Structures are given as structure tokens and as C-alpha cells.
Amino acid sequence: MNAVVASNPQAIAIAVNDGRALYAPLKAASDRGIKIIGVDTRLADTSFVTTNISSNNRALGAEAARTLAKLMGNKGTAMIPPITPGITTVADRIQGFIDEMKANHKNIKIVYKGISEDASAFSAAFAANPDITGMFLIANNEALVAAGAVRQLPAERQSKISVVSFDAAPALVQSLKNNQIQAIVAQKPAEMGALAVQNARKAIMGQAVAKDIPTGGVGLTQANINQPAFAQYVYKSNCN
């Protein structure tokens, strides 16, 4: 980041991977007159950021909770990842999920898997909680590992576990079509990218820019994934 700032850009659009660690270099960039455009993730302190373009991750986490609760018949045990510090989007998704479950789905117990995203963490969680009937996962890689771990369970137990995940990468969408997961909460990354360019240009030209620009999300299921209105939200692995 320091090298980017040293090249004297007029604006920086960034999805921060740590809301605190990147504060200092981005604040230094802002102090030099560089416009900071937050995309997807946020700094812990956004007071100097020109605009933040992102989903409301707490709201989307709550939507994931409602979707999973319905799939689980509003009872049972749901496994979720623990909240880890630094990445605000992940923390907000999980907190939104927890808040919705505690408020409106009291017959669903929440248990946590280990911090590791490898298959052993899921296997250990399945062994420790034989009553798991639902999983909420917060990213593509984790969901694909989870789908593989579920396939290692006895067939009878596999059929009782519903999975809701985040982000519609092509491999994850294929898992949805194969019924290895049951629902995906998709964001709108192409829209985020376009808005980042548009608003960086406005800011550089001295035009007014909204402090927060929400982009929302959409729920994908086997029932709608092939419909054009929903298929457009499947993420692209390249720009060709």
C-alpha cells in the first residue's frame, strides 16, 4: 500500500483485508489528497474515506439465518464459523446471522466450528455435534470444503444437513445445482466495481459523492438459479 501511495494516484479503490491494520497507510494517503474509495469491506474508522460501497452484511447475514431456519424447519442445531477480528464483512455476516436466530428462531441452537477452514475442522464439529442439521458458511472456499466434508458422512446424515453460504463463485453455484448446498446469498461485486470507478471519477472532479452506497444482495436457490433475473448474479472468474 505504501508503494501505491508513493506512485501518487488520484484515487484508491480498495477492499481492505484488515479494518485496523490498513488504517494508517490509507489515512496517510487521504492526508495527501488521495480519494479513498472503500469497496465491500470497511476500515474500523471510515471518517476520512470518501465513500464506502458495500452490501449491508448484517442484513444479509440475517437473511441467511431466515433462509436456513426455513430449510431446517425452525428447529435443530446450526453450525457457524466463529467471529474473527479484522475483516468487517465476515464479522457483520456472522453477527447478523446470530442476532436473527436468537431473536426469531429460538428453537435452533448455534454451535461453532474451529477457526480452521480445512476439512478436519468440519469433521471434528460433526463428531462433537451429531445433531447438526444446518450450516451457515461465509465464503466460497469454506463452503466447498464443507460440501466435501458433508459427503464423507453416512448418507442418512447427509440428507439431514442443509447448507446456506455466501458468494456465488462458479464452483459454488455448481455445488448448489448438485444439491450439495441448498442456498447462496450472492452479493453484487460487478456493481461494486463499477460504482467504485464512477464515484472515484466524481470525487476526483470535485463532484459530491454519497458517504455510503449500498449494493444489496440476492438469494440463489435451485429453483431460481437458471432464471436470467438471478443467473446474472453468478460471479465471473475472469473478465473475458
N, C-alpha and C positions, 0 to 999 in steps of 0.2 A: 504494500500500500504506500509506503514511503517513496518507493521508486516511481509509482504512478503520480503521486503528488508532485514529485520533482520534475516531471515532464510538463507541468503547467497546463493541465486540461482546464476547460471552462466549466465542465460538469463531470460528476462521477455518479453513475447509477450502480448500486451495489446491494446484493442480498448478503447481509452480514452473517457470518457463521458463529460469532460470539458478540452478544449485545453489549458487553463491557470492554472486552479486550480491544475492540476496534474504535472505541470512543475517542481516545487521544489522537490517533493519526487522522481520523475524519474531522475532528474538531479543528485540528491544525490546518487541514485543507480548507475548511469553511472560513477560518480566520484569514486565509489568503485570498478569499473571494471566490473560491470554487463552489459551485452549487452542488449540494449533496442530495441525491435522489434515492430514497430508501425503497427497495423492491422486495416484496414478500416478507422478509424478516426485518426486525427493528432493533435499533440501539436501545439500551435501557434509558438513555436520556436523548430525546429527539428534539430538544429545544432549538438547536441550530440547523436542523435538517429542513431543506426546502419543502419537500413533500414526502409522504410515505404512501406507497401504492401496494396494497395488500388485501388479502381476504380477512374477514373477521374470523380469526381462527378459533376463538372461544365459541362463537355461534356455530361454526362448522363442526366443532367437537361435540356440541350439544346435539346437532342434527345426527351425527354418527351414533350418539347414545340412543336417540329415539329410534333410529333405524335398527340398531342391534337389539334393543329391547323388544321391538315388534317381532323380529326373527326368533327371539328366544321365548316368545310367549309371555313376556313380562315376568319371568321367574328364572332362577338358576344362578350360575356363577360366571362372571365375565372376567377374563384376564386382560390386563392392560400393561403397557410399559410404565416404568417409574418416571417421574418428572426429573429431568436432569437440568442443571443450570446452564445458562449461556444462550441457547437457541430459543428465542422467544416464541416462534411459531409452534414448536413442539410442545413447550410448556403450556401455551394457551389452548392447544387442541386437547391435551390431556385434562387440563383443569376444567374446560368446558364440558367434557365428557363426564367427569366426576360430579360436577355440580348438577348436571341434568339427571344423572342416575340417582343421586342422593335425594333430590327434590321430588322427583316424579315417578321413580321406578324402585321403590323401596324393597321389593321382593327379589331384587337382583343384588347379589353380593359381589364386591370387587376384590380381586386378588391381583398381585403384581408378579410379573416375571422378573428375572435378573436383568441387570443393565446390559449384559452381553446380547448381541443380536445373532449369535450363531445358534445352530440347531440344538446344542446341548442345553441352552437356557430354556427353550421351549419344552424339551423332553423332561427337564427337571421340574418345570412348572406343572406339566401334565401329571407327573408321578406324585407330586405333592398335593395336587388338587384334582382328584379323579372325577369331581362333579362339574368340571368346566364344560359349559355349553355355548360359550360365546367368547370371541376375541376382538379387541379393538387394537389396530396397529396403525402406526403414524407415518409410515413411509414405504416406498416401493420395495427396497431391499429387505426390510424386516418382514413384509408381507409375503414375499416369495420364499424366504427361509421358513416362515411359519407354515405356509401351504405344504412345503416338503415335509415338515415335522408332523403335520396332521396326517399325511399319507402313510406315515410309519405306524400309526395307531391301528388297533383292530378295526375292522370295517364297521362294526356296530357302533363303536365310539366315534369314528369319523363322522358318521351320519348325524350325530347329535350336536356337532360343533358348527356354529355359524360365525363367519368372519366378516368384519367390516374394516376396510383400510382406507388410506389416504393416497391421493395422487394416481393419475391414470396413465402410467407408462405402458407401452405396448405389451410387455411381458405380463404385467399385472392384469391388463384387460383380457389377455388370453386366459389367464387363470380364472377370471370371472366367467368367461364364456364356457370354460371347462367345469364350472361349478366347484372349483377349489376354494374360492371365496365367493361371498354372496352379495356384497355391495361395495362400492368405491365412492368416496367423497372426492370429487375432482375439483381442483382449482382452475384458474384460467391464466396459465403462465404466458401464453402468447399475447393476451390482452395486457397483462402486466408489463411485458417488454415493450409493446407499442406505446403504452401510456408513459413509460419511462422516457422514451425518446421524445415524444410530443411535449412533455412537461419540462424536460431538460431544455429543449429549444425555447419554450416560452420563458423560462427563468433566465436564460442567457440573454434574451431580448428584452428583459425588463418587464415582461407581462406578469399579471397576477396568476398565482398558482395556488390551488387549494392545499391546505396543510395535510389533509388526509383524503385519499382517493380509494374507496372500497371497490373491490372487483367481484366479490361473491364466489359462489361455488355451485356445484350441481351434483345430485346423486345419480350414480350409474348402477344399473342392475341388469340381470339377464333379460328382463322384459323390455328395456329401452335402449340397450347399448347399440343396437343396429339401426335405430331410428336417426335420421340425419340431424334432428334437433339436439340429440345427445351425443352422437358419434363425433361431432365436431370438437368435443372436449377431450378426446383421447390425445395424449401428449405425443408430439413428434420427436423421434430420436435424432433427426437431422433436418436441415433446412432446405434440402434439395427439392 
